Amino acid sequence: TPMAGTPMAGTDMMPTDCSSASVEAPCVTSIYNARQINIVPNLVSVEIQGVVTAIRINDEGNASHIVIQDPNGGPYSGIWIYLNDHNTEALPIFSLGESLILSGQTADHYGQRQIKSVTSIIQQGSGAGVSPMIVNPTDVATNGINAESMEAVLVTVQQVSVENVNPQVGPGDRDPINEFVVTGGLRVDDYLLNYTLPMIGDQFSAITGVLRLGNGDYKLIPRSIEDMQ
């Protein structure tokens, strides 16, 4: 069943005092806390742990972004990691489903909460499985009740049809954006997957992906063709 706009099991409600955090001694906290600016402010060095649910590869063949999630799931359980400004010697090769302990700085990127300036990545092998959460597309679309809390979380929308294949271009973006809009006004974007645009009226039994705030809109980002059924 689609989630309501309430915290779910697994949400870390314990406050974290990160006032003494430094690059050398980051604040050890949960993804749930790191995702919420009222708990952990911007530009605080944190150490978090999660499972890789998405990887974006740049033109040089390196990971420019990854998404990690607490396998307990629910609101605020995922976070985008920006790697183009990392302070580590060399980035490792990442695999979907592996567990990481990662240190970096909390940041706001045009409204998207992320970790940047990564200083440490410890790979721990295969992590606990992360199951996509079934959500109502209206709730996670732009201005949806759960859009902000479900940013970077692995989600699935079910039984949707294509309503628009040429949505308005958002700020900072330019045509062709290769996005389409499904039932509920939810945008689907090719940020991680170079797909062929469907046609208006096409039906999907399920689309899975991570949620992203980009160019002014919340968008569902499939990771592979298998995510688009």
C-alpha positions, 0 to 999 in steps of 0.5 A, a space after each residue: 500500500 502507498 505510504 501516508 505522510 508519516 514517519 515509518 519504522 526505521 526512522 532514527 528519531 534520536 537527535 544528533 549533536 554534531 556541533 563539534 564535528 570536524 573533517 578529522 573527526 566527523 559526526 557519526 550519524 544516520 542517513 535519516 539525520 544527515 538528510 534533515 537540515 533541522 537536525 544536521 545543518 549544512 557544511 557539517 562533516 558527517 560519517 554515515 553508513 548505507 547501501 548503494 542503490 544507484 550509480 551515475 557514471 560520467 564521460 570519463 567512466 568514473 562515478 560522479 554521483 551515487 545514492 546510498 540508503 539505510 536498508 530500514 527504509 522509509 522517509 529520509 532513508 536515502 541520500 545523494 552523494 556528490 563525488 566530483 569534488 571528492 578529497 580521497 586519492 582515488 574513487 573505488 569502483 562501486 557496485 549496487 547493493 554494497 555497503 559503505 561507510 562514508 564521510 563528507 559534508 552535508 550540503 544543499 544543492 538547489 534544494 537537494 540535500 546531499 553529501 559533498 567533499 567526500 574524504 573517506 569511503 570504506 567498502 564493506 562488501 555486500 549489504 542488506 537488501 534494499 527493497 523499493 517502497 511502493 508509493 503513490 506517484 502524486 505523493 512524490 511528484 513536485 509539490 507532493 506530500 512525501 516528495 521531499 522526505 522520499 528524495 534519494 529513496 528507492 521507490 516503485 510506482 505501479 499501474 501508471 500511464 504516460 501523460 506527457 512526453 514533452 514537459 516544460 524545461 526546468 530552470 538550468 536545463 535545456 531541450 531535449 530533456 528526454 523526460 516524460 510524465 506519468 499518472 499523478 504528474 510524476 516526471 521520469 528522467 534519464 539521469 541514470 539511464 538512456 532510454 527511448 521516450 515512450 508515447 502518450 498513453 503507453 502503460 507501465 505496470 511498474 517503474 522503479 527508481 530513486 527520487 531526485 530533485 533536479 531543475 526545480 522538479 522531483 523526478 523518478 530516476 530509473 537505473 536500468 531497463 529492468 526498472 521500467 516494466 
